[in-house]
Amino acid sequence: MSKPSLWLRCEKKEFERRSALTPTTAKKLIDAGFDIYVERDEQRIFDDAEFEAVGCKLVENNSWPNAPKDIPIIGLKELPVSDEPLPHTHIQFAHCYKQQAGWSKVLARFYKGGGTLYDLEFLTDESGRRVAAFGFHAGFAGAAAGALALAAQKKGQKLGQLEPYENEAAMVNAVKEQLGGSGKGVRALVIGALGRCGRGAVDLFRKIGLDEDDIVKWDMAETAKGGPFQEILDVDIFVNCIYLSSPIPHFLTREQIQAAGKNRRLSVVVDVSCDTTNPHNPIPIYKINTTFSEPTVPVDVGEGNPPVSVISIDHLPTLLPREASEQFSADLLPSLLQLPQRQTARVWTDAEKLFREKLADAVKAEGL
């Protein structure tokens, strides 16, 4: 019987330095009998040599289209837009199951090629919880970006290009330095504070020196009364960490900000949830995703009023690429070890069943 194999592809999204496999998890897969192929990638936070040292087989950058069809291809972010058929099995975040822009065209590629998609967002355990998620580091990095934007605003500046940090300590120190040595005196509100993402945001605020009383932690109990919420206007930084699954009242509106005039404290909104194009976005004060090169977008606050800027970057964890990758890949590892039994292992059969359902929707939408 041939050995189980996995092919780690390079990432094509700009600034994306995270990796679905790390040298640590690759070695554990190799020890379990896998062959691991790794595309050379200068953008990835882990050096090619780190993978080679644990026994991975290095292959050329972006060569996965020519890989044997029976080897599953693993990556993180979506593939570049194309109409080329996809004959392989792909494990990745595809962002096409909630009818996002272009969803049916993405799935049509699998239909045309006969390939299979296992979407990382929908690999779940018996209780329906995701087996692996970047939530904690998304919240941590989002809170850091919010603090940096606040520091820039206090100096009358706009936050410049964000660069990934070597590790968490480097990020914390950089943020504290921009705030003049500590975040003491800054007040922040985190909605979704009990989830992975919210816990990450709270952890960052603690580590940069905010007083515990200045970290306002809300979850479903506090938002049950329905927004918009005056309390959001009374903090310096608002971080949204909720998982939006159904329509809810708005948390904050442009009209609310304008009506407050100069009588508000709010300066920065970090929408980690990034439901930018979702018609039910609870923060309808902006319309675009921001980027590492342009991290903030200004809100129309009304003439003469102090500024409010929004950060809506959809891959924040790549600001901490090494730690985020290690945590995510370690959480994913038990499922990857079951990949050779994917015809019977529940985590994989459930994911394939969902793929088949979404594929049928796409075939209908595309008239295939």
Buried (B, 14 or more C-beta within 10 A) or exposed (E): EEEBBBBBBBBBBEBBBBBBBBBBBBBBBBEEEBBBBBBBBEBBBBEBEBBBEBBBEBBEBBBBEEBEEEBBBBBBBBBEEEEEEBBBBBBBBBBBBEEEEEBBBBBBBBBBBEBBBBBBBBBBEEEEEBBBBBBBBBBBBBBBBBBBBBBBBBEEEBBEEBEBBEEBEEBBEBBBEBBEEEBEEBBBBBBBBBBBBBBBBBBBBBBBBBEEEBBBBBBEEBBEEEBBBEBBBBBBBBBBBBEBEEEBEBBBBBEBBBEBEEEBEBBBBBBBBBBBEEEEBBBBBBEEBBBBEBBBBEBEBBEEBEEBBBBBBBBBBBBBBBBBBBBBBBBBBEBBBBBBEBEEBEBBEBBBEBBEEBBEBBBEBEEE
